Amino acid sequence: MDYQVELVARAFYDAEYEDCLWDGEAEFIKQEFREYARNAINLLHDDIGVLLMALERATAEEHPERSRAAA
């Protein structure tokens, strides 16, 4: 679940702050976006799988070095 929350939180953050980097953001800002992510995940229930696959695919396309590092 933490991976899902982080993935959705990063997507929300990227949508809000296109020119900023998640990794350099203050922890209290990250926590705020993680809370948004938890709420979205809870609302979507079973449909979250579709969203997560799309987010993973988009992240891999935007940052291919992340998917290689995870492998």
C-alpha positions in Angstrom: 0.0 0.0 0.0 2.8 2.5 0.7 4.1 2.1 -2.8 0.7 2.9 -4.2 0.3 5.9 -1.9 3.7 7.2 -3.0 3.0 6.7 -6.7 -0.3 8.5 -6.5 1.1 11.3 -4.3 3.9 11.9 -6.8 1.5 12.0 -9.6 -0.7 14.6 -7.8 2.4 16.6 -6.9 3.7 16.5 -10.5 0.4 17.7 -11.8 0.4 20.6 -9.3 4.1 21.6 -9.5 5.3 20.8 -13.0 8.7 22.5 -12.5 9.5 21.2 -9.1 11.1 17.9 -8.0 9.4 15.6 -5.5 12.7 14.3 -4.1 13.7 17.9 -3.1 10.4 18.8 -1.6 9.9 19.4 2.2 8.5 16.4 4.1 5.4 18.2 5.2 4.4 18.9 1.6 5.0 15.2 0.7 2.8 14.2 3.7 0.0 16.5 2.4 0.1 14.9 -1.0 0.3 11.4 0.5 -2.9 12.2 2.4 -4.6 13.2 -0.9 -3.4 10.0 -2.4 -4.8 7.9 0.5 -8.1 9.6 0.0 -8.1 8.9 -3.7 -7.2 5.3 -3.2 -9.9 4.8 -0.7 -12.5 6.4 -3.0 -11.4 4.3 -6.0 -11.3 0.9 -4.2 -11.1 -1.8 -6.8 -10.5 0.7 -9.7 -7.2 1.8 -8.3 -5.4 -1.0 -10.2 -6.1 0.7 -13.5 -4.9 4.0 -12.3 -1.7 2.5 -10.8 -0.8 0.7 -14.1 -1.2 4.0 -16.0 0.9 5.9 -13.5 3.6 3.3 -13.5 3.7 3.3 -17.3 3.8 7.1 -17.4 6.6 7.3 -14.8 8.6 4.7 -16.8 8.2 6.7 -20.0 9.2 10.0 -18.3 12.0 8.6 -16.2 13.4 5.4 -17.8 16.3 5.4 -15.3 13.9 4.8 -12.4 12.5 1.6 -14.0 16.0 0.3 -14.7 17.1 1.1 -11.1 14.2 -0.8 -9.7 14.9 -3.9 -11.9 
